[in-house]
Amino acid sequence: MPHKFKLGQNVRLAQGLSTRVPSMVEYKIIRQLPERGGEVQYRIKTAREPFERVVWESAIEKA
């Protein structure tokens, strides 16, 4: 399965997800991860947090 987002691209968490993080926060794609359970994953990072997050492709959208 090909990745929809590229390294360095800015994304946001998709609207409608139940999360404590506001969807207006922009993240940068740090790494493309392999397919797992039929969907690819990504490592994303924002300057506001000292850690990276791992998200499914369906959980993010173009910023």
C-alpha positions as CSV (number, residue, x, y, z in Angstrom):
1,M,0.0,0.0,0.0
2,P,1.6,3.3,-1.0
3,H,1.9,6.2,1.4
4,K,-0.4,9.2,0.8
5,F,1.8,11.7,2.8
6,K,5.5,12.5,2.1
7,L,8.4,13.0,4.5
8,G,8.5,16.6,5.7
9,Q,4.8,17.3,4.8
10,N,2.7,19.2,7.3
11,V,-0.5,17.4,8.5
12,R,-3.1,17.7,11.2
13,L,-5.1,15.2,13.2
14,A,-8.3,14.4,11.3
15,Q,-11.5,16.2,12.4
16,G,-13.8,14.2,14.6
17,L,-11.2,12.0,16.3
18,S,-11.7,11.9,20.1
19,T,-8.4,13.2,21.2
20,R,-7.0,15.6,23.8
21,V,-4.9,17.3,21.1
22,P,-6.5,20.2,19.2
23,S,-6.9,19.4,15.5
24,M,-5.4,22.8,14.6
25,V,-1.9,21.7,15.7
26,E,0.3,21.1,12.7
27,Y,2.6,18.1,12.7
28,K,5.5,17.2,10.3
29,I,5.8,13.7,8.9
30,I,9.1,12.4,10.3
31,R,9.0,8.8,9.0
32,Q,6.8,6.6,6.9
33,L,6.1,3.3,8.6
34,P,5.1,0.0,7.0
35,E,1.6,-1.3,6.5
36,R,0.1,-2.9,9.6
37,G,-3.4,-4.3,9.7
38,G,-4.1,-3.1,6.2
39,E,-3.1,0.5,6.7
40,V,0.2,2.4,6.7
41,Q,1.4,4.4,9.7
42,Y,3.5,7.5,10.2
43,R,5.7,9.1,12.9
44,I,4.7,12.7,13.3
45,K,6.1,15.5,15.4
46,T,5.2,19.0,16.4
47,A,7.5,21.7,17.9
48,R,5.0,22.0,20.8
49,E,5.8,18.5,22.2
50,P,9.1,16.8,23.0
51,F,8.0,13.4,21.6
52,E,6.9,11.8,18.3
53,R,3.5,10.2,17.8
54,V,2.7,7.2,15.7
55,V,-0.6,7.5,13.8
56,W,-2.6,5.6,11.2
57,E,-2.9,7.3,7.8
58,S,-6.7,7.6,8.3
59,A,-6.1,9.6,11.5
60,I,-4.4,12.5,9.7
61,E,-5.2,15.0,7.0
62,K,-3.3,17.6,4.9
63,A,-2.6,20.8,6.8
